[in-house]
Amino acid sequence: MTRDAEAAALAAMRCTPGAARLPAGEIARGLAALPGWALQGDAIAKALTFADYHETLGFVNALAFVANRENHHPDLAVSYNRCLVAWSTHDAGGVTRNDLICAAKVERLLAG
């Protein structure tokens, strides 16, 4: 499966309660489909840059809608034109399929 096809497949999935922590190899395969995302400790993260504060907050609001729909919420660090998004499943103690799904949904948001 191509990188784009893998990302599209992840973005089409829905988060499931009680997801188990993924082994390192599965995390690496998921990250290969998600440009700019990297493992940082027990989370996957990406720093995003926007034109201005208004655009940054527009993204954050759109992301909040997706996170609430999936019942899976990221850690965010928001500034004027930057947002660091980090996904981790605290109950599982690390990265789960839900985190990869939500990162793929972020990529879909960014693509418009």
PAMAR-63259 format. One record per residue: x, y, z of N, C-alpha, C in turn; residue in three letters. Coordinates in steps of 0.2 Angstrom, whole numbers, padded with zeros to 4 digits, always signed. Each point is the difference from the previous one (the first is absolute). Last residue first. Example, Ala and Ser with C-alpha at 12.3 -4.5 7.8 and 13.67 -1.06 7.14 Angstrom:
<dokes>
+0064-0011+0035+0004+0006+0001-0004+0005+0003SER/+0002-0028+0000-0004+0006+0000+0004+0006+0000ALA/
</dokes>
This chain:
<dokes>
-0036+0102+0017-0006+0004-0002-0006-0005-0001GLY/+0023-0004+0008-0001-0001-0007-0006+0004-0003ALA/+0004-0002+0024+0005+0004-0003+0000+0000-0008LEU/-0014-0015+0012-0002+0007+0002+0005+0005-0004LEU/+0006-0022+0000-0006+0001-0005-0002+0007+0001ARG/+0016-0008+0014+0003+0001-0006-0006+0002-0005GLU/-0006-0006+0021+0003+0007+0000+0003+0001-0007VAL/-0008-0021+0004-0006+0005-0001+0003+0007+0001LYS/+0015-0017+0003-0002-0001-0007-0006+0005-0001ALA/+0007-0003+0022+0006+0004-0003-0002+0000-0008ALA/-0014-0013+0014-0001+0007+0001+0005+0005-0004CYS/+0002-0024+0000-0006+0002-0004-0001+0008+0001ILE/+0017-0010+0012+0002+0000-0007-0006+0003-0004LEU/-0003-0004+0023+0004+0006-0001+0002+0001-0008ASP/-0013-0019+0007-0004+0006+0000+0005+0006-0001ASN/+0010-0021+0002-0003+0001-0006-0004+0006+0000ARG/+0017+0001+0019-0004-0005-0003-0003+0001-0007THR/+0021+0007+0020-0003+0001-0007-0005-0006-0001VAL/+0005+0005+0026+0004+0001-0006-0004+0001-0007GLY/-0008-0007+0023+0007+0001+0001+0004+0001-0006GLY/-0024-0004+0004+0004-0005-0003+0007+0001+0001ALA/-0016+0016+0007-0002-0006+0003+0004-0006-0002ASP/+0004+0022-0010+0002-0001+0007-0002-0006+0003HIS/+0005+0006-0026-0006-0003+0004+0002-0001+0007THR/+0008+0019-0019+0002-0006+0004-0006-0002+0003SER/+0009+0021-0018-0005-0005+0002+0003-0006+0003TRP/+0005+0028-0006+0003-0006+0002-0006-0005+0002ALA/+0007+0025-0013-0005-0005+0001+0003-0006+0002VAL/+0006+0028-0002+0002-0007+0001-0005-0005+0002LEU/+0000+0025-0013-0003-0005+0004+0004-0006+0000CYS/+0002+0028-0008+0002-0006+0001-0004-0005+0004ARG/+0000+0025-0004+0000-0003-0006+0002-0007+0000ASN/-0004+0012+0021-0002+0004-0006-0001-0003-0006TYR/+0001-0018+0019+0002+0007+0000-0002+0004-0006SER/-0004-0025+0015-0002+0005-0005+0003+0006+0001VAL/+0000-0027+0005+0004+0006+0003-0002+0005-0006ALA/-0012-0025+0008+0001+0006-0004+0004+0005+0003LEU/-0009-0028+0001+0003+0006+0004+0002+0005-0005ASP/-0021-0017-0005+0007+0001+0000+0002+0005+0005PRO/-0022-0018-0002+0002+0007+0000+0008+0001+0001HIS/-0023-0016-0006+0007-0001+0001+0003+0007-0001HIS/-0023-0007-0006+0001-0001+0007+0007-0002+0002ASN/-0010+0007-0022+0003-0007+0001+0001-0001+0008GLU/-0011+0020-0007-0003-0005-0003+0003-0007+0001ARG/+0011+0019+0009-0006-0002+0004-0004-0005-0004ASN/+0019+0008-0011+0002-0004+0007-0007-0002+0004ALA/-0002+0014-0020+0002-0007-0002+0001-0004+0007VAL/-0004+0022+0003-0006-0003-0003+0001-0007-0001PHE/+0018+0014+0005-0004-0002+0006-0006-0003-0002ALA/+0014+0007-0017+0003-0005+0004-0004-0002+0006LEU/-0006+0020-0011-0001-0006-0005+0002-0007+0003ALA/+0006+0020+0011-0007-0001+0001-0002-0006-0004ASN/+0022+0007-0002-0001-0003+0007-0007-0001+0001VAL/+0006+0011-0020+0002-0007+0000-0001-0003+0007PHE/-0004+0022-0002-0005-0003-0004+0002-0008+0000GLY/+0014+0015+0011-0005-0002+0004-0006-0003-0004LEU/+0020+0007-0012+0001-0005+0006-0006-0002+0004THR/-0002+0017-0016+0001-0006-0003+0001-0006+0005GLU/+0000+0022+0008-0007-0001-0002+0000-0007-0003HIS/+0021+0010+0006-0004-0003+0006-0007-0002-0002TYR/+0018-0001-0020-0001+0005+0005-0004-0003+0006ASP/+0009-0012-0019+0002+0006-0002-0001+0005+0006ALA/+0007-0025+0005-0006+0003-0004+0002+0007-0001PHE/+0012-0026+0008+0000+0007-0001-0005+0003-0004THR/+0006-0023+0016-0003+0003-0006+0000+0007+0000LEU/+0011-0025+0011-0001+0008+0001-0002+0003-0007ALA/-0003-0026+0012+0002+0004-0006-0001+0007+0002LYS/+0001-0027+0012-0001+0007+0000+0002+0003-0006ALA/-0006-0024+0016+0002+0003-0006-0002+0007-0001ILE/+0007-0015+0023-0005+0003-0004+0003+0001-0007ALA/+0011-0007+0021-0005-0004-0001-0006+0003-0004ASP/+0024+0009-0004-0001-0004+0006-0006-0005-0001GLY/+0002+0011-0020+0003+0005+0006-0002-0003+0006GLN/-0001-0006-0028-0001-0003+0007+0004+0005+0004LEU/-0010+0009-0023+0006-0003+0003-0002-0003+0007ALA/-0010+0013-0026-0001-0003+0007+0006-0004+0002TRP/-0001+0010-0022+0001+0005+0005-0001-0003+0008GLY/-0012-0012-0020+0006+0004-0001+0000+0005+0005PRO/-0011-0025-0002-0002+0007+0003+0006+0005+0000LEU/+0000-0024-0006-0005+0003-0004-0002+0007+0002ALA/+0017-0012+0012+0002+0000-0007-0005+0003-0005ALA/-0005-0005+0023+0003+0006-0001+0003+0001-0007LEU/-0010-0021+0006-0005+0006+0000+0003+0006-0001GLY/+0015-0018+0003-0004-0001-0006-0005+0006-0001ARG/+0012-0001+0020+0004+0002-0005-0004+0000-0007ALA/-0011-0009+0019+0001+0007+0000+0004+0003-0005ILE/-0001-0023+0002-0006+0002-0003-0001+0008+0001GLU/+0019-0011+0009+0000-0001-0007-0006+0003-0004GLY/+0003+0000+0025+0004+0005-0004+0000-0001-0008ALA/-0021-0009+0015+0007-0001+0000+0004+0005-0005PRO/-0024+0007+0013+0003-0003-0006+0007-0002+0001LEU/-0022+0002+0017+0007+0003-0002+0003-0004-0005ARG/-0027-0001+0003+0006-0002+0003+0006+0003-0003ALA/-0027+0008+0003+0005-0002-0004+0007-0002+0003ALA/-0024+0007+0008+0004-0005+0003+0006-0003-0005GLY/-0021+0013-0011+0002+0000+0007+0005-0006+0001PRO/+0000+0011-0024-0004-0005+0004+0002+0001+0007THR/+0000+0016-0025+0003-0002+0007-0005-0005+0003CYS/-0001+0002-0027-0002+0003+0006+0004-0002+0006ARG/+0006+0002-0028-0002-0004+0006-0002+0004+0006MET/+0009+0008-0021-0007-0002-0001-0003-0004+0006ALA/+0023+0008-0002-0005+0006+0001-0007-0002-0001ALA/+0017-0016-0004+0000+0002+0007-0005+0005+0001LEU/+0004-0006-0022-0004-0005+0004+0000+0001+0007ALA/+0012+0015-0014-0007+0000-0001-0004-0005+0004ALA/+0023+0000+0001-0002+0005+0003-0008+0001-0001ALA/+0011-0017-0012+0000-0001+0007-0003+0005+0004GLU/+0003+0004-0023-0005-0005+0001-0001-0002+0008ALA/+0018+0014-0007-0006+0004+0000-0006-0005+0001ASP/+0021-0010-0001+0000+0005+0006-0007+0003+0000ARG/+0000-0023-0013+0004+0006+0000-0001+0004+0006THR/-0002-0027-0002-0004+0006+0000+0004+0006+0000MET/
</dokes>
